[in-house]
Amino acid sequence: MEKKRLILSALAIAALLVAVFLPGFSELQKLREENEQLGKRIVLLEEHNEELKVDLQKMRQDPDYVEKKAREKLGIVKKGEVIYRGPQ
């Protein structure tokens, strides 16, 4: 009888510990995953930032590059130029 009570007490304590610590552990896992995703995003943003720095440096040094970018992004044309767009 004493053995059964000891086993039941141990099971009750184990269940209580699981009930107390499981939500915290789940939250910890969720935060770790979020942290990992944010770390990956930081790396991608740092790479993009470096690309933008290179682009900015080219724009400061090369007027032809500025013209190329203006033509690509803004559709700017030189005086007298005719734009022809084929079927899309």
MINU-99395 format. One line per field, with one value per atom (N, C-alpha, C, CB): atom name; residue number from 0; chain; x, y, z. Coordinates in nm, 2 decimals. Glycine has a CB too. Layout:
BEGIN
atom = (CA/...)
nr = (NUM/...)
kette = (A/...)
c1 = (X/...)
c2 = (Y/...)
c3 = (Z/...)
end
This chain:
BEGIN
atom = (N/CA/C/CB/N/CA/C/CB/N/CA/C/CB/N/CA/C/CB/N/CA/C/CB/N/CA/C/CB/N/CA/C/CB/N/CA/C/CB/N/CA/C/CB/N/CA/C/CB/N/CA/C/CB/N/CA/C/CB/N/CA/C/CB/N/CA/C/CB/N/CA/C/CB/N/CA/C/CB/N/CA/C/CB/N/CA/C/CB/N/CA/C/CB/N/CA/C/CB/N/CA/C/CB/N/CA/C/CB/N/CA/C/CB/N/CA/C/CB/N/CA/C/CB/N/CA/C/CB/N/CA/C/CB/N/CA/C/CB/N/CA/C/CB/N/CA/C/CB/N/CA/C/CB/N/CA/C/CB/N/CA/C/CB/N/CA/C/CB/N/CA/C/CB/N/CA/C/CB/N/CA/C/CB/N/CA/C/CB/N/CA/C/CB/N/CA/C/CB/N/CA/C/CB/N/CA/C/CB/N/CA/C/CB/N/CA/C/CB/N/CA/C/CB/N/CA/C/CB/N/CA/C/CB/N/CA/C/CB/N/CA/C/CB/N/CA/C/CB/N/CA/C/CB/N/CA/C/CB/N/CA/C/CB/N/CA/C/CB/N/CA/C/CB/N/CA/C/CB/N/CA/C/CB/N/CA/C/CB/N/CA/C/CB/N/CA/C/CB/N/CA/C/CB/N/CA/C/CB/N/CA/C/CB/N/CA/C/CB/N/CA/C/CB/N/CA/C/CB/N/CA/C/CB/N/CA/C/CB/N/CA/C/CB/N/CA/C/CB/N/CA/C/CB/N/CA/C/CB/N/CA/C/CB/N/CA/C/CB/N/CA/C/CB/N/CA/C/CB/N/CA/C/CB/N/CA/C/CB/N/CA/C/CB/N/CA/C/CB/N/CA/C/CB/N/CA/C/CB/N/CA/C/CB/N/CA/C/CB/N/CA/C/CB/N/CA/C/CB/N/CA/C/CB/N/CA/C/CB)
nr = (0/0/0/0/1/1/1/1/2/2/2/2/3/3/3/3/4/4/4/4/5/5/5/5/6/6/6/6/7/7/7/7/8/8/8/8/9/9/9/9/10/10/10/10/11/11/11/11/12/12/12/12/13/13/13/13/14/14/14/14/15/15/15/15/16/16/16/16/17/17/17/17/18/18/18/18/19/19/19/19/20/20/20/20/21/21/21/21/22/22/22/22/23/23/23/23/24/24/24/24/25/25/25/25/26/26/26/26/27/27/27/27/28/28/28/28/29/29/29/29/30/30/30/30/31/31/31/31/32/32/32/32/33/33/33/33/34/34/34/34/35/35/35/35/36/36/36/36/37/37/37/37/38/38/38/38/39/39/39/39/40/40/40/40/41/41/41/41/42/42/42/42/43/43/43/43/44/44/44/44/45/45/45/45/46/46/46/46/47/47/47/47/48/48/48/48/49/49/49/49/50/50/50/50/51/51/51/51/52/52/52/52/53/53/53/53/54/54/54/54/55/55/55/55/56/56/56/56/57/57/57/57/58/58/58/58/59/59/59/59/60/60/60/60/61/61/61/61/62/62/62/62/63/63/63/63/64/64/64/64/65/65/65/65/66/66/66/66/67/67/67/67/68/68/68/68/69/69/69/69/70/70/70/70/71/71/71/71/72/72/72/72/73/73/73/73/74/74/74/74/75/75/75/75/76/76/76/76/77/77/77/77/78/78/78/78/79/79/79/79/80/80/80/80/81/81/81/81/82/82/82/82/83/83/83/83/84/84/84/84/85/85/85/85/86/86/86/86/87/87/87/87)
kette = (A/A/A/A/A/A/A/A/A/A/A/A/A/A/A/A/A/A/A/A/A/A/A/A/A/A/A/A/A/A/A/A/A/A/A/A/A/A/A/A/A/A/A/A/A/A/A/A/A/A/A/A/A/A/A/A/A/A/A/A/A/A/A/A/A/A/A/A/A/A/A/A/A/A/A/A/A/A/A/A/A/A/A/A/A/A/A/A/A/A/A/A/A/A/A/A/A/A/A/A/A/A/A/A/A/A/A/A/A/A/A/A/A/A/A/A/A/A/A/A/A/A/A/A/A/A/A/A/A/A/A/A/A/A/A/A/A/A/A/A/A/A/A/A/A/A/A/A/A/A/A/A/A/A/A/A/A/A/A/A/A/A/A/A/A/A/A/A/A/A/A/A/A/A/A/A/A/A/A/A/A/A/A/A/A/A/A/A/A/A/A/A/A/A/A/A/A/A/A/A/A/A/A/A/A/A/A/A/A/A/A/A/A/A/A/A/A/A/A/A/A/A/A/A/A/A/A/A/A/A/A/A/A/A/A/A/A/A/A/A/A/A/A/A/A/A/A/A/A/A/A/A/A/A/A/A/A/A/A/A/A/A/A/A/A/A/A/A/A/A/A/A/A/A/A/A/A/A/A/A/A/A/A/A/A/A/A/A/A/A/A/A/A/A/A/A/A/A/A/A/A/A/A/A/A/A/A/A/A/A/A/A/A/A/A/A/A/A/A/A/A/A/A/A/A/A/A/A/A/A/A/A/A/A/A/A/A/A/A/A/A/A/A/A/A/A/A/A/A/A/A/A)
c1 = (0.08/0.00/0.09/-0.09/0.19/0.28/0.35/0.39/0.38/0.45/0.36/0.49/0.23/0.13/0.12/0.00/0.11/0.10/0.23/0.08/0.34/0.47/0.47/0.59/0.43/0.43/0.32/0.39/0.21/0.11/0.15/-0.02/0.22/0.28/0.38/0.34/0.47/0.57/0.51/0.67/0.40/0.33/0.27/0.23/0.21/0.14/0.24/0.06/0.35/0.46/0.51/0.57/0.53/0.58/0.48/0.61/0.35/0.24/0.24/0.11/0.26/0.26/0.38/0.26/0.49/0.61/0.59/0.74/0.54/0.51/0.41/0.46/0.31/0.21/0.27/0.09/0.36/0.42/0.53/0.49/0.61/0.72/0.70/0.84/0.60/0.58/0.54/0.47/0.45/0.42/0.54/0.31/0.62/0.75/0.84/0.81/0.86/0.95/0.90/0.96/0.77/0.71/0.74/0.56/0.72/0.74/0.89/0.70/0.98/1.12/1.16/1.20/1.10/1.12/1.07/1.05/0.96/0.90/0.99/0.76/1.04/1.13/1.26/1.16/1.31/1.44/1.42/1.48/1.31/1.28/1.27/1.15/1.20/1.18/1.32/1.09/1.40/1.53/1.62/1.61/1.61/1.68/1.63/1.66/1.50/1.44/1.49/1.29/1.49/1.54/1.68/1.51/1.76/1.91/1.93/1.98/1.85/1.86/1.82/1.77/1.71/1.67/1.78/1.54/1.84/1.95/2.06/2.01/2.10/2.20/2.16/2.23/2.04/1.99/1.99/1.85/1.94/1.94/2.08/1.86/2.17/2.31/2.37/2.40/2.34/2.39/2.32/2.35/2.19/2.13/2.19/1.97/2.22/2.28/2.41/2.29/2.49/2.62/2.60/2.70/2.50/2.47/2.44/2.36/2.36/2.32/2.43/2.21/2.53/2.65/2.73/2.73/2.74/2.82/2.75/2.84/2.62/2.54/2.56/2.39/2.55/2.57/2.71/2.54/2.81/2.94/2.96/3.05/2.90/2.90/2.83/2.83/2.72/2.65/2.73/2.51/2.80/2.88/3.00/2.94/3.05/3.17/3.15/3.26/3.04/3.02/2.88/3.02/2.89/2.77/2.70/2.81/2.77/2.70/2.62/2.81/2.66/2.59/2.46/2.67/2.47/2.35/2.25/2.39/2.30/2.21/2.14/2.29/2.22/2.17/2.05/2.28/2.08/1.98/1.85/2.04/1.87/1.76/1.68/1.81/1.74/1.67/1.59/1.77/1.65/1.59/1.47/1.69/1.50/1.39/1.29/1.46/1.33/1.24/1.19/1.31/1.25/1.21/1.25/1.06/1.35/1.40/1.46/1.50/1.44/1.49/1.57/1.38/1.66/1.73/1.64/1.86/1.67/1.60/1.61/1.65/1.50/1.51/1.50/1.63/1.51/1.49/1.35/1.56/1.33/1.19/1.20/1.15/1.10/1.09/1.00/1.04/1.05/0.96/0.95/1.03/0.83/0.80/0.73/0.73/0.78/0.72/0.60/0.82/0.53/0.42/0.46/0.35/0.38/0.42/0.33/0.41)
c2 = (-0.12/0.00/0.13/0.00/0.12/0.23/0.26/0.21/0.15/0.15/0.22/0.01/0.19/0.24/0.39/0.18/0.43/0.58/0.65/0.59/0.59/0.66/0.67/0.57/0.57/0.57/0.68/0.43/0.68/0.78/0.92/0.75/0.94/1.07/1.11/1.07/1.02/1.05/1.09/0.93/1.01/1.04/1.18/0.93/1.21/1.34/1.45/1.34/1.44/1.54/1.55/1.50/1.44/1.45/1.52/1.30/1.49/1.55/1.70/1.49/1.74/1.88/1.95/1.89/1.89/1.95/1.97/1.86/1.87/1.88/1.99/1.75/2.00/2.11/2.25/2.09/2.26/2.39/2.43/2.39/2.33/2.37/2.35/2.29/2.27/2.25/2.38/2.15/2.46/2.59/2.68/2.66/2.69/2.77/2.71/2.78/2.58/2.51/2.53/2.36/2.52/2.55/2.69/2.52/2.78/2.93/2.95/3.02/2.88/2.89/2.84/2.81/2.73/2.67/2.77/2.53/2.82/2.92/3.04/2.96/3.09/3.21/3.17/3.26/3.05/3.01/3.00/2.87/2.95/2.95/3.09/2.87/3.17/3.31/3.38/3.39/3.36/3.41/3.37/3.38/3.24/3.18/3.25/3.03/3.26/3.33/3.47/3.32/3.54/3.68/3.69/3.75/3.60/3.59/3.58/3.48/3.49/3.47/3.60/3.35/3.66/3.79/3.89/3.83/3.90/4.00/3.98/3.99/3.85/3.82/3.86/3.67/3.83/3.88/4.03/3.82/4.10/4.24/4.30/4.30/4.24/4.29/4.27/4.21/4.16/4.14/4.24/3.99/4.26/4.36/4.50/4.36/4.53/4.66/4.68/4.67/4.57/4.58/4.60/4.45/4.54/4.56/4.70/4.46/4.76/4.90/5.00/4.93/4.96/5.05/5.05/5.00/4.93/4.92/5.00/4.77/4.99/5.06/5.21/5.02/5.25/5.40/5.45/5.42/5.37/5.40/5.42/5.30/5.32/5.33/5.46/5.21/5.49/5.61/5.74/5.62/5.74/5.86/5.87/5.85/5.76/5.77/5.76/5.66/5.70/5.67/5.73/5.52/5.84/5.91/5.81/6.04/5.73/5.63/5.53/5.56/5.50/5.40/5.47/5.36/5.60/5.67/5.68/5.82/5.71/5.71/5.58/5.75/5.47/5.34/5.31/5.23/5.34/5.32/5.40/5.34/5.53/5.61/5.56/5.76/5.51/5.45/5.33/5.42/5.24/5.12/5.14/5.03/5.22/5.24/5.34/5.27/5.45/5.56/5.58/5.69/5.50/5.51/5.64/5.49/5.70/5.83/5.80/5.89/5.89/5.88/6.01/5.86/6.00/6.11/6.19/6.07/6.32/6.40/6.34/6.55/6.33/6.27/6.12/6.32/6.05/5.91/5.86/5.85/5.75/5.70/5.56/5.68/5.54/5.41/5.32/5.43/5.20/5.10/4.98/5.05/4.95/4.83/4.73/4.87/4.61/4.50/4.45/4.39/4.35/4.29/4.22/4.19/4.23/4.17/4.05/4.27)
c3 = (0.00/0.00/0.00/0.12/0.08/0.09/-0.05/0.20/-0.11/-0.24/-0.35/-0.29/-0.35/-0.44/-0.42/-0.43/-0.29/-0.26/-0.30/-0.11/-0.29/-0.33/-0.48/-0.28/-0.55/-0.70/-0.75/-0.76/-0.68/-0.72/-0.69/-0.65/-0.58/-0.55/-0.65/-0.40/-0.69/-0.79/-0.92/-0.80/-0.96/-1.09/-1.08/-1.12/-0.97/-0.95/-0.96/-0.82/-0.89/-0.90/-1.04/-0.80/-1.11/-1.25/-1.34/-1.30/-1.32/-1.40/-1.37/-1.37/-1.25/-1.21/-1.27/-1.05/-1.27/-1.33/-1.48/-1.30/-1.54/-1.69/-1.71/-1.74/-1.64/-1.65/-1.63/-1.56/-1.54/-1.51/-1.62/-1.37/-1.66/-1.74/-1.89/-1.70/-1.93/-2.07/-2.15/-2.09/-2.10/-2.18/-2.19/-2.10/-2.09/-2.10/-2.20/-1.96/-2.20/-2.30/-2.44/-2.27/-2.46/-2.59/-2.64/-2.59/-2.55/-2.58/-2.61/-2.46/-2.54/-2.56/-2.70/-2.46/-2.74/-2.87/-2.98/-2.89/-2.96/-3.06/-3.07/-3.01/-2.96/-2.97/-3.03/-2.82/-3.01/-3.08/-3.23/-3.02/-3.27/-3.42/-3.48/-3.44/-3.40/-3.45/-3.46/-3.36/-3.36/-3.35/-3.47/-3.22/-3.51/-3.62/-3.75/-3.63/-3.77/-3.89/-3.90/-3.89/-3.79/-3.79/-3.82/-3.65/-3.77/-3.80/-3.95/-3.73/-4.02/-4.16/-4.23/-4.21/-4.19/-4.25/-4.24/-4.19/-4.12/-4.10/-4.21/-3.96/-4.23/-4.32/-4.46/-4.32/-4.50/-4.64/-4.65/-4.66/-4.54/-4.55/-4.55/-4.43/-4.48/-4.49/-4.63/-4.39/-4.69/-4.83/-4.92/-4.88/-4.91/-4.99/-4.97/-4.96/-4.84/-4.81/-4.88/-4.66/-4.88/-4.95/-5.10/-4.93/-5.16/-5.30/-5.33/-5.35/-5.24/-5.25/-5.24/-5.15/-5.15/-5.13/-5.26/-5.01/-5.32/-5.44/-5.55/-5.49/-5.56/-5.66/-5.64/-5.65/-5.51/-5.48/-5.52/-5.33/-5.50/-5.53/-5.68/-5.48/-5.76/-5.90/-5.95/-5.97/-5.89/-5.93/-5.91/-5.86/-5.80/-5.77/-5.86/-5.62/-5.92/-6.00/-6.15/-5.96/-6.19/-6.33/-6.39/-6.36/-6.46/-6.51/-6.61/-6.58/-6.68/-6.77/-6.70/-6.86/-6.58/-6.50/-6.45/-6.38/-6.41/-6.37/-6.48/-6.32/-6.61/-6.72/-6.74/-6.85/-6.73/-6.75/-6.66/-6.74/-6.53/-6.43/-6.45/-6.29/-6.49/-6.51/-6.63/-6.54/-6.73/-6.84/-6.80/-6.96/-6.72/-6.68/-6.58/-6.61/-6.48/-6.38/-6.41/-6.25/-6.47/-6.49/-6.63/-6.45/-6.73/-6.86/-6.93/-6.87/-6.88/-6.94/-7.08/-6.85/-7.17/-7.31/-7.34/-7.41/-7.43/-7.48/-7.58/-7.55/-7.60/-7.69/-7.83/-7.68/-7.90/-8.03/-8.04/-8.10/-7.93/-7.93/-7.94/-7.80/-8.00/-8.02/-7.95/-8.17/-7.86/-7.79/-7.87/-7.64/-7.89/-7.96/-7.86/-8.09/-7.83/-7.74/-7.82/-7.61/-7.83/-7.90/-7.83/-7.93/-7.88/-7.82/-7.69/-7.91/-7.59/-7.46/-7.42/-7.35)
end
